[in-house]
């Protein structure tokens, strides 16, 4: 017999079909195991598993009895070794599928296995596939496949298998796994995922301190994360360790990397490929708006701009091409830019990005917000997008490096808004439109766009209206385009109205323009020209359309949802949608996305002017804004209640006359809150006047999740400051106390405890006359949190006991649970750990009974923290791990990072410094509640873990950065870090 798979016997006629045996599978990348399908098989004693492993690792080749004896027992086999081998083989044959373990030439072999039957073979195939993908430049695919291969490991290879052969193979397989891991980490860095890689590399260098490649990758990851001092400290630690352990110097590659870091080599700062989630295909955004089919004229500008943009991919070594178009509103900047961008598309095969920067409006788009959307469009995962403008801009440039992408930045405010959004690398280009000339945009090709020539204007008018109608009344047509000031947008609106009315002649339109404008000079000057243009379209609207146009223009924010628009208009959603879609058809409104609408900034200004002029009675403007405020307040209160069942805060909010939207689940409700963040906060800021002040402040209060999640913290803080100032100016103590407490919460989470304390104390004092029950409980609770964070634990106890009494008086069980958990942390810090643990458990029980997932996570976090202080480390880790899972599921990103820090504390006390370092790194990568103060805490913890891992130079680099942050904040923790950095501590 050749030992190959047997050919099944032919079935007899009429016999019952024989069932196909379940496939046989084996695992050696962990314990040696076997399965029939999903059924685990017994592989016997350790020696029997050693025999099975030896045969599996020979990949079908025959192993002689002598080889097997040597594999199992080495140089000193037992006297009955041959008999034992035969016994083990016989037992295995009974367990496995018949014909798989065969006897041949006095030895044994395993043959006839299906493809993928051995986990090692699968890992080898995946490794080869990853190498092929990497060679083809598909780094995302290579990274994904390598992760699949690494996931096949289940602990130590050949775990528990005795014998010299297994020992040698175990070492080989572990070395191979480390090699695969290094390759995958190298791909992480090539794709810009350096922040995530630091955590894993820190743990790996602790486990394999002499492996220089891991140290090299860690240095590079730290450097690209902006942590140069730590990167250099890793080299110093490595050199010292190699000298002490092996008596050698670091290899040349490591030394060269150190020198490049010292010299701040620009080529080292950015990855060679864009950061992206593993994907089958690279992301190629195509965000350009559609080019108008009747684009007319501007031929010289089109040729000039197309040539400049296309040169970005043709000139060797050229830095990106930038062109900036400037001109008055309505002159056709966007239309020209989009047309040119479409013509230049072949030169930018890796994609095109587009954004309206809203530079003409009251709140231009924030560059960091735009960068976030661009990074997502380029395939970067949300978790990989940093918080600060500088870090986002750096990652954006890194993602674009090596790609040929065109970026269209429409309606920019100024050069400062544009600079962070420029690609900065050759092969890419940017096209900018703005109302102002960008003389201070270095290297930009500037273009001043004037009105159309009479010939171009007439040609555009003719394309829309039709050759036949214009030819019959050429002089009247010239009068029309002249009355429009030769502005393209004005011409387009006028021509569209005429085209839609077949009974009108061109002369009729010309007469209307002559009668209604009477100020043709203004059509050629600034915003008046734009207003005159829009007046033509507005005058053709039906009464209901005109009312919708006027009132919708009153609301701030980048866009408005259909539901919010229905509240503004006080109409059913269906009727509102019909009106809004009809306005979209007139080009006076844009459809930003299904169910969302927006005005061009200048159209919004004109709509507001119309509302001031035409809306009657005048109080209807205030009524419309009051309705949308009520809509947001009612809906936000519903989201708050879904997240915090039983919380009495909702009962203390101002009443809203609108029902608001309803949601099928808490997840859908959170989606709404984060989607509406900008319009909602804009509504708050717009409503900070006497009649609506209290509702505006309560809307801010009800949307605190926007700040706690970190998603809109900066915008939320700005709005809270405005609310505080408005309430103070209006001398509304009730609103002022709430605004100050809300502001104190935001300041606390960013680690600015002195500022937060001032706001909370002011609110607490002011409430003695205001008498607001919500502030009476929330103010001392917030003061207790601040006292806890600043180490004033006796003060915290006093504040929090007050808070508990006030929450109880208000029958606010969730509020009481919050204060109880905060009190537990104060008592634990004062050494009263048993009381602290009991209190924290009480807080957990309250939240658990109420079914509050996010708040329950906060209570579990508090319990885990006090259990750590009480020395109950295993239970602490259990509670903190569950809190981490819940924070992650509820998108509480900052709390997720903070919990990683607390888990690091547990591992450090448990004397597991490698795990402590890994979790501290994750806290740093994600960010924490407490801002720079908590970052300093995490750096201090990381330094302690690294010091315990004999990485003292890197530890000192962490402590030095922590000390700087503590000193900037005036934090008392600076004294401890100075002690860690002292010569005595270093010795």
Number of C-alpha atoms within 10 A of each C-alpha: 6 7 16 14 12 12 6 6 6 6 10 8 6 6 7 8 8 7 6 6 9 12 13 22 22 21 22 26 25 17 18 20 19 22 19 16 12 11 11 13 17 14 21 15 11 16 19 21 24 27 27 26 23 21 20 21 16 12 14 18 13 19 22 16 18 13 14 22 22 17 23 25 17 14 10 10 13 11 8 8 18 14 11 15 20 15 13 19 20 12 14 21 15 10 15 18 16 10 16 20 22 19 17 14 9 10 17 22 23 23 19 18 19 11 9 14 17 20 18 21 16 16 22 12 15 20 20 15 16 27 20 14 17 16 11 11 12 19 28 26 23 28 25 18 23 24 18 16 22 18 11 16 20 14 11 15 24 24 17 16 24 18 18 16 21 22 16 11 16 20 14 13 18 16 12 12 18 17 14 18 19 17 17 22 25 21 24 25 26 19 24 26 25 27 24 21 24 28 23 19 25 25 21 21 23 23 12 12 18 17 15 19 16 23 24 21 24 28 27 27 29 23 23 24 21 13 16 19 20 23 28 23 21 25 24 17 18 25 20 20 19 17 12 11 9 10 10 12 15 18 11 9 11 20 15 12 20 21 12 15 21 13 10 13 12 9 9 15 18 24 25 18 22 29 29 22 19 20 15 12 10 17 16 16 19 16 14 20 15 10 17 11 8 13 14 17 16 14 11 9 17 17 12 14 26 21 13 17 28 22 20 26 21 12 12 10 11 14 17 25 25 26 24 28 27 23 19 21 25 25 23 22 26 22 18 23 26 20 20 21 27 16 17 20 19 11 22 21 15 20 22 24 20 20 18 18 26 21 21 18 18 11 15 19 19 13 19 20 13 19 19 21 15 20 24 17 18 23 19 25 15 12 10 21 21 19 15 9 17 13 15 24 22 17 25 26 21 24 24 23 21 17 21 22 29 34 25 27 24 23 27 25 21 20 18 13 17 18 14 20 21 22 28 21 21 23 28 31 28 26 25 27 29 26 22 18 17 24 13 10 17 10 12 18 19 17 18 15 19 14 17 20 14 14 13 18 25 22 19 22 28 19 16 18 21 14 13 9 15 21 12 12 13 16 13 19 24 20 19 28 28 20 25 28 26 26 26 26 20 28 24 23 23 25 23 17 18 19 18 10 9 10 9 12 17 24 17 14 19 20 13 13 21 15 10 13 17 11 14 17 12 18 23 20 13 14 17 16 25 26 23 24 27 21 18 20 19 22 11 13 15 11 10 11 18 21 20 21 27 24 25 28 23 21 23 21 21 21 21 23 18 18 21 26 28 23 25 25 24 15 13 12 16 11 11 23 18 12 19 25 16 15 20 16 12 17 18 20 21 18 18 14 10 8 13 17 20 21 23 20 22 19 22 24 21 24 27 21 16 20 23 15 11 13 17 11 7 12 9 14 19 14 15 20 22 23 21 24 28 26 25 32 31 25 24 28 23 22 26 23 18 20 21 22 18 19 19 18 22 21 11 12 19 17 13 18 13 18 14 19 16 12 15 7 11 16 16 12 21 21 13 16 20 16 12 19 18 19 19 28 25 19 23 28 22 21 22 22 16 12 11 18 22 23 23 29 32 24 25 28 23 24 23 19 22 22 22 21 20 22 18 18 19 14 16 27 19 13 23 26 17 19 30 23 16 22 25 17 11 14 12 16 19 21 24 27 31 29 31 29 29 33 27 30 26 26 23 22 24 22 22 19 25 17 13 25 23 15 23 30 19 16 28 26 13 17 21 12 10 18 14 18 15 23 29 23 26 29 31 26 31 28 29 30 26 27 21 21 20 16 16 16 22 15 15 27 24 15 22 30 19 19 28 24 15 22 25 15 12 17 14 18 20 24 28 28 27 27 30 27 27 28 30 30 29 28 22 21 19 15 12 16 21 14 15 29 26 16 24 28 19 18 29 26 16 20 27 15 9 17 16 21 20 20 26 27 29 26 29 28 29 32 30 31 28 30 26 26 22 18 14 15 21 14 14 24 22 14 21 27 20 17 28 25 13 21 25 17 14 18 18 22 21 23 28 26 28 26 30 27 30 26 29 29 28 27 23 20 14 15 13 16 25 24 24 29 33 25 29 31 29 25 28 24 21 21 25 28 24 22 16 20 26 25 26 26 23 31 28 27 27 31 27 23 28 24 17 18 20 17 24 21 24 23 27 25 23 25 28 22 18 27 24 14 20 22 14 12 16 12 18 12 18 21 13 13 23 15 12 19 18 12 9 8 9 12 6
